[in-house]
Amino acid sequence: MIYSLTMNPAVDMNINSQGIRPKVVNRTRDSFYSHNGKGINLTRVLRHFGVDSAAIGFFGGFSGRFIVEELEKEGVPVYSIPVEETTRINIFVNDGEQEYKFVGEGARVSPEGQAQLLKLLETLPDFRYLTINGSLPPGIEESFYDEILTVCARRGTQVVLDISSKRMPELLRYKPLLIKPNDEEVGEIWGRSLNSLEDVEETMALLHRQGAQNVLLTLGDKGMLFSDGKELWFCDAPKVKLVSSACAGDSCLAAFLSEWLSGGGLEAAMKKGSATGADVAGSNGIGDLLRVSEYMQSLTARKVR
């Protein structure tokens, strides 16, 4: 079983409009509401590809109920920990040319809620894999990651980290199975630029020295790189018209894991991840994922070192 942990879930509201102007009524069209959170998206895509997965998260208010109810309609197992405040609603506006993102802070999680999560992790059945995804909500300190990872180490759970934490270099001492930074996070967290293959190799070597077993480095529409400390692979990305970048990175990771963890091979996993991320970027929310196979046929995954 792959469990996903989303500590700061959201309802994403995707809106399309014909331009945006100040001080006038901007008429919108095609409003679309999706039940989201990075780990939630990951679990939904994993299950789409036939992988057993369950979602864990903190949920509150009408928007939290909406997320849980929508997941249950899809048959997704949900471990819901209640919070008093209302789960955030993020807004993504596409004016026909550009995308504008308005992302909320999130609902506060009490110490009691955090203790409830740790207790849950101690008792989950078939706790083979845990993905930790997204940002921390108000009320949770960065040190909480250590408490979660300590439980996982004690239970022998393999961990995948997809978080933008300044403490990532320290957290790598727990030797996560996989981390998924993007190029911006590499700059913000590790202070490194990726202007050449040499830069990439040096950065990958650093992440492995700090403890990462495997690294999936995403570059947006430029593709992705994978390193296991011995080999370095690159896969390009399909060219699509951007509708919303929300969910794309999470879906990419889920598709990659669905192939990689099941023994489908690295080349297939990278193509599937890249194709799925592009399909989702060209859709509202996760979309229908009907173009993944088509996009995969146009991609090349190759070993560069």
VMD Tcl script that draws the C-alpha trace (Angstrom):
set ca {
  {0.00 0.00 0.00}
  {1.15 3.54 -0.79}
  {-0.19 6.09 1.69}
  {-0.04 9.77 0.83}
  {0.10 12.45 3.53}
  {-1.28 15.91 2.74}
  {-1.07 18.17 5.76}
  {-2.35 21.26 3.90}
  {-5.06 20.12 1.44}
  {-7.15 22.50 -0.65}
  {-10.09 22.92 -2.93}
  {-8.72 24.33 -6.18}
  {-10.97 26.71 -8.10}
  {-9.88 26.98 -11.74}
  {-11.34 29.91 -13.68}
  {-11.02 30.94 -17.32}
  {-11.64 34.48 -18.49}
  {-11.10 36.70 -21.51}
  {-8.47 39.00 -20.03}
  {-8.32 40.57 -16.58}
  {-8.74 44.32 -16.06}
  {-8.84 46.38 -12.85}
  {-11.90 48.32 -11.64}
  {-14.34 46.55 -13.97}
  {-16.47 43.43 -13.72}
  {-14.39 40.62 -15.23}
  {-16.74 37.94 -16.55}
  {-15.48 34.39 -16.11}
  {-16.39 31.10 -17.71}
  {-15.75 27.40 -17.21}
  {-15.27 27.53 -13.44}
  {-14.03 24.16 -12.19}
  {-13.69 23.00 -8.58}
  {-11.37 20.12 -7.73}
  {-10.56 18.33 -4.47}
  {-6.83 18.72 -4.17}
  {-3.69 18.64 -2.14}
  {-0.42 17.25 -3.45}
  {-0.74 13.87 -1.76}
  {-4.44 13.65 -2.58}
  {-3.67 14.20 -6.26}
  {-0.94 11.57 -6.05}
  {-3.27 8.97 -4.54}
  {-5.98 9.67 -7.14}
  {-3.54 9.24 -10.03}
  {-1.97 6.13 -8.49}
  {-5.39 4.55 -8.25}
  {-6.16 5.57 -11.85}
  {-3.13 3.50 -12.86}
  {-4.25 0.54 -10.75}
  {-2.01 1.05 -7.70}
  {-3.44 0.53 -4.21}
  {-3.24 3.87 -2.39}
  {-4.96 5.74 0.44}
  {-5.00 9.43 1.39}
  {-4.24 10.88 4.83}
  {-4.90 14.52 5.69}
  {-6.26 17.25 7.94}
  {-9.73 18.47 6.88}
  {-12.09 21.12 8.22}
  {-15.27 23.02 7.37}
  {-17.39 22.80 4.23}
  {-14.40 22.66 1.91}
  {-12.80 19.87 3.92}
  {-16.05 17.89 3.79}
  {-16.17 18.46 0.02}
  {-12.72 16.92 -0.43}
  {-13.47 13.88 1.71}
  {-16.87 13.30 0.10}
  {-15.47 13.56 -3.43}
  {-12.70 11.10 -2.61}
  {-15.18 8.67 -1.10}
  {-17.32 8.92 -4.26}
  {-14.25 7.79 -6.21}
  {-13.70 4.88 -3.84}
  {-10.50 6.37 -2.40}
  {-9.79 5.27 1.21}
  {-9.44 8.43 3.33}
  {-7.95 8.78 6.81}
  {-9.40 12.14 7.84}
  {-8.11 14.03 10.87}
  {-10.49 16.91 11.73}
  {-9.40 20.52 12.30}
  {-11.52 23.42 13.52}
  {-10.72 25.90 10.74}
  {-11.95 25.65 7.15}
  {-9.73 23.92 4.61}
  {-8.29 26.49 2.22}
  {-9.55 27.28 -1.28}
  {-6.90 28.12 -3.90}
  {-7.79 30.12 -7.01}
  {-6.16 29.71 -10.43}
  {-7.20 32.19 -13.11}
  {-6.28 31.76 -16.78}
  {-6.91 34.89 -18.88}
  {-6.31 33.11 -22.17}
  {-2.59 33.82 -22.19}
  {-1.29 33.78 -18.62}
  {-2.10 31.90 -15.43}
  {-2.50 33.73 -12.10}
  {-2.26 31.76 -8.83}
  {-3.84 32.77 -5.51}
  {-2.90 30.22 -2.85}
  {-4.20 30.30 0.72}
  {-2.23 29.73 3.91}
  {-4.29 26.79 5.14}
  {-6.23 25.68 8.21}
  {-4.41 25.64 11.55}
  {-3.60 22.22 13.02}
  {-3.56 21.89 16.81}
  {-1.01 19.87 18.84}
  {-3.81 17.38 19.47}
  {-4.33 16.95 15.74}
  {-0.61 16.38 15.23}
  {-0.57 13.75 17.99}
  {-3.55 12.06 16.35}
  {-1.63 11.82 13.07}
  {1.41 10.26 14.74}
  {-0.80 7.72 16.51}
  {-2.43 6.87 13.18}
  {0.96 6.30 11.51}
  {1.90 3.90 14.31}
  {-1.11 1.68 13.56}
  {-1.66 1.81 9.77}
  {-1.85 -1.65 8.16}
  {0.48 -2.60 5.27}
  {2.48 0.59 5.90}
  {5.06 -0.12 3.18}
  {5.30 3.31 1.57}
  {4.47 6.87 2.66}
  {4.66 9.91 0.45}
  {4.82 13.27 2.22}
  {3.59 15.99 -0.09}
  {3.14 19.74 -0.11}
  {3.38 22.53 2.41}
  {2.85 22.68 6.16}
  {-0.27 24.45 7.46}
  {-0.26 26.99 10.31}
  {0.36 25.38 13.69}
  {2.83 22.76 12.48}
  {6.55 23.42 12.86}
  {9.21 22.06 10.50}
  {10.45 19.78 13.30}
  {7.24 17.75 12.90}
  {8.80 16.15 9.82}
  {11.38 14.55 12.13}
  {8.63 13.03 14.27}
  {6.90 11.55 11.21}
  {10.13 10.21 9.73}
  {11.12 8.68 13.06}
  {7.86 6.70 13.13}
  {8.47 5.59 9.53}
  {12.02 4.47 10.35}
  {10.77 2.50 13.34}
  {8.12 0.77 11.22}
  {10.43 0.12 8.26}
  {8.36 2.34 5.94}
  {9.95 3.64 2.73}
  {9.41 7.40 2.37}
  {9.01 9.61 -0.70}
  {9.47 13.35 -0.04}
  {7.85 15.99 -2.25}
  {8.08 19.04 0.00}
  {9.53 22.54 -0.28}
  {11.22 22.66 3.10}
  {14.37 24.57 3.94}
  {15.17 21.61 6.22}
  {15.37 19.16 3.35}
  {19.19 18.83 3.60}
  {18.77 17.79 7.25}
  {15.81 15.50 6.55}
  {17.85 13.55 4.02}
  {19.69 11.91 6.92}
  {16.60 9.69 7.22}
  {17.58 8.28 3.80}
  {14.26 8.67 1.94}
  {13.66 6.25 -0.92}
  {13.01 9.14 -3.34}
  {12.86 12.92 -3.31}
  {11.24 15.05 -6.04}
  {12.59 18.60 -6.08}
  {12.13 20.89 -9.05}
  {14.76 23.25 -10.45}
  {13.41 26.23 -8.47}
  {13.56 24.30 -5.19}
  {17.13 23.23 -5.90}
  {18.01 26.92 -6.11}
  {15.97 27.99 -3.07}
  {16.93 25.12 -0.74}
  {20.42 24.15 -1.84}
  {21.48 27.42 -3.51}
  {22.48 25.70 -6.73}
  {21.87 26.67 -10.36}
  {21.42 24.06 -13.07}
  {22.99 25.66 -16.12}
  {24.91 22.67 -17.40}
  {25.17 18.90 -17.18}
  {28.10 19.36 -14.81}
  {25.87 21.46 -12.51}
  {23.26 18.69 -12.53}
  {25.80 15.98 -11.75}
  {27.32 17.95 -8.88}
  {23.87 18.69 -7.44}
  {22.77 15.07 -7.69}
  {26.00 13.95 -6.00}
  {25.36 16.39 -3.15}
  {21.80 15.14 -2.61}
  {23.00 11.54 -2.52}
  {25.78 12.40 -0.06}
  {23.21 14.00 2.21}
  {21.17 10.78 2.20}
  {18.72 10.66 -0.73}
  {18.63 7.16 -2.21}
  {17.05 8.33 -5.48}
  {16.29 11.75 -6.95}
  {13.62 12.71 -9.50}
  {14.37 16.29 -10.55}
  {11.59 17.94 -12.55}
  {12.24 20.82 -14.94}
  {8.71 21.79 -15.98}
  {8.23 21.82 -19.74}
  {11.96 21.07 -20.16}
  {11.56 17.51 -18.91}
  {12.96 15.60 -15.94}
  {16.12 13.94 -14.62}
  {16.57 10.86 -12.47}
  {19.60 9.72 -10.49}
  {20.16 6.65 -8.32}
  {23.71 7.68 -7.45}
  {25.16 5.54 -10.23}
  {23.31 6.51 -13.41}
  {21.77 9.77 -14.58}
  {18.75 9.71 -16.91}
  {16.87 12.42 -18.81}
  {13.38 12.47 -20.32}
  {11.93 15.29 -22.41}
  {8.39 16.68 -22.04}
  {5.47 16.94 -24.49}
  {4.51 20.40 -25.68}
  {0.99 21.28 -24.54}
  {-1.11 24.42 -24.20}
  {-1.15 25.26 -20.49}
  {-4.57 25.31 -18.88}
  {-3.49 24.99 -15.22}
  {-0.19 23.91 -13.69}
  {-2.00 22.84 -10.50}
  {-1.72 19.07 -9.95}
  {0.80 18.52 -12.76}
  {3.87 17.82 -10.61}
  {1.93 15.59 -8.21}
  {0.46 13.60 -11.09}
  {3.88 13.26 -12.71}
  {5.28 11.76 -9.50}
  {2.32 9.39 -9.11}
  {2.66 8.08 -12.66}
  {6.41 7.61 -12.19}
  {5.89 5.68 -8.95}
  {3.15 3.54 -10.48}
  {5.66 2.15 -12.96}
  {8.94 2.36 -11.01}
  {7.74 0.66 -7.82}
  {5.99 -2.10 -9.74}
  {9.18 -3.02 -11.59}
  {8.12 -1.58 -14.94}
  {11.55 -0.12 -15.64}
  {13.04 3.36 -15.37}
  {12.59 4.32 -19.03}
  {8.86 3.53 -18.94}
  {8.48 5.24 -15.55}
  {10.05 8.48 -16.77}
  {8.00 8.56 -19.95}
  {4.81 7.86 -18.03}
  {5.60 10.56 -15.48}
  {6.42 13.18 -18.09}
  {3.38 12.34 -20.24}
  {1.01 12.39 -17.27}
  {2.32 15.73 -15.99}
  {1.84 17.26 -19.44}
  {-1.67 15.81 -19.80}
  {-2.68 17.30 -16.45}
  {-1.09 20.69 -17.26}
  {-3.37 20.83 -20.31}
  {-6.47 20.15 -18.19}
  {-8.48 21.61 -15.33}
  {-7.62 19.66 -12.20}
  {-6.33 16.20 -12.99}
  {-8.50 15.86 -16.09}
  {-9.30 12.52 -17.71}
  {-5.70 11.33 -18.36}
  {-6.74 10.07 -21.80}
  {-3.70 11.42 -23.65}
  {-0.99 9.79 -21.54}
  {-0.36 6.86 -23.91}
  {-0.28 9.18 -26.91}
  {2.21 11.53 -25.28}
  {4.42 8.65 -24.13}
  {4.97 7.60 -27.75}
  {6.54 10.96 -28.55}
  {8.99 10.94 -25.64}
  {12.58 9.78 -25.29}
  {14.14 8.68 -22.00}
  {17.88 8.10 -22.18}
  {20.87 7.59 -19.93}
  {23.18 10.60 -20.04}
  {25.81 9.34 -17.55}
}
mol new
graphics top color blue
foreach p $ca { graphics top sphere $p radius 0.5 }
foreach p [lrange $ca 0 end-1] q [lrange $ca 1 end] { graphics top cylinder $p $q radius 0.2 }
display resetview
